[in-house]
């Protein structure tokens, strides 16, 4: 039965609404903990073959064991992926390509938040390089495997912080001035802008692959480990009041990835106060995220920096 727009806007969408993923192949970056682990576990329980793409393969194996314990017979694979290394991204993409002729779903989840200023292996500011450029390169290198499957999707994990983000094209790598939160917000705005621009290009090429985005609200994950001590203390005090579990935080990206009614270019996040908590609902991206000129410029700059050219 078709679900009309009014019903979509008001009903609670939960893990129960994730349809069968039997026979589908899914790749989740950063799947060993937090949101990525929650997403991978649900998709495996629904029958998908889930590729856990993680920097630490030992932690990935442990995650696969935990998924298997919760869902006996779960189908999981492990691929080493360090998003802070374009060499690792290329090697991971090639390994996936060698195993699979098609990819049904790519969930760009992995990332870092608020580290002291450092650089990736390729000289990019760590947050921008890991959160955006690593995923931009990975998606481009796997694009033909996604295009081979009608109805495949790319789901990007953005953040509430994206609303405060601004792209500083004169200093994308924060060389002149580095502040943890603005750099993070810029990287998560880039995630959202990339998802929207990718959908525009897919539509223009007549492709059947969809690109969507989501944010988890204020979800309790291990990302806070890079916060300064005073911020971690404040986070611990505020967490019980305005946060939600990683399982709840995973629902928006699960909806973007699997809801049959979802459409390309849509953006999901929690429906509670200030979008901090609650069940996922359809959101309107910020004005900055919808800037088509900036999206196109970011795309061109991302191709230049990564050396990955999309063929659509």
C-alpha positions, 0 to 999 in steps of 0.5 A: 500500500502506498504511503502518502506524504502526510503519513510519511511526515507524521508516522514513527519510522523505526528499525521494524520498518527496514525491509528485507535486505536479502541478497543485497550487498552493503558496504558501511564505513567505520562499521566497528563501533557507534552508528556504523556498527548499529547500522551494520547490525540491522542490515545484517539482521535483515539478510544483507551481506555487510562489508565492514570497511574499517581502519582497524581490522581487529576491531572489525573482526570483533564487530563481525563476531558481535553481529554474528552472535546477535544474528546467527548466520549473518553474512559479513566481510571485512575490508581494511579502509583508512579514509585518511589515506587515498592509497588505502581508499584505492586498495579497499575499493579494488578489493571490493571490486574484485569480490563483487560485480555489484554493490546495492548500498554504500553508507559513508559513515566513518569519520573523526570529530574535533581532533587537534590539528593534524593531517592525513597521509596526503596532507589534507586537514584530518577532518576534511580529508577523512570525513569528506575527501576519503568518502568522495574518493571511495564513492567515485572508485565504487561508482560503477559497481553501484550503477550496475545495480538498479535502485542502488543507493549512496547514503551519507552521514552528515551532522547537526554541525553542518548547519553551522558549517561554511566552506572556506575555499580559500583555506579548505585545509585550515592552514591559516587558522584551525579551530576544531568545531568550524573545521568539523562543521565544514567537513560535515557540510561538505558531506551533505553538499556532496550527497546533493550534488551527486544526486543532481549528476546521477539524475542528469545522467539518467542513472537509477542509483540514488544519493541521500543524506542523514544526520543522527542528532546528538547520538552517544558515540565514541567520537567525543574522545577527541574533545578537550577535557572541559568539553568532554566533562560538559558532554557527560553532564548534558548527555542524559538530557539531550542525547539518544542511543547510537541505535536511535541515532542510526535510524535516519541513515537507515531510513535514507538507505532503505525506506522504499518511499525515500527519493534521491536528494532527500535528507533525514534526521531526528524529529524531536526538539532541535533535531537532537533526538527522536524518530527520523523525519524528512528535513530541508537542508540548510541554505548553504548546503543547497548552494548549487554553485558551491556544490559544483565548486566543491566537486571540482576541488574534490576531484582535483585533490583526490585525483578521482574523476567520476564517470557518469 
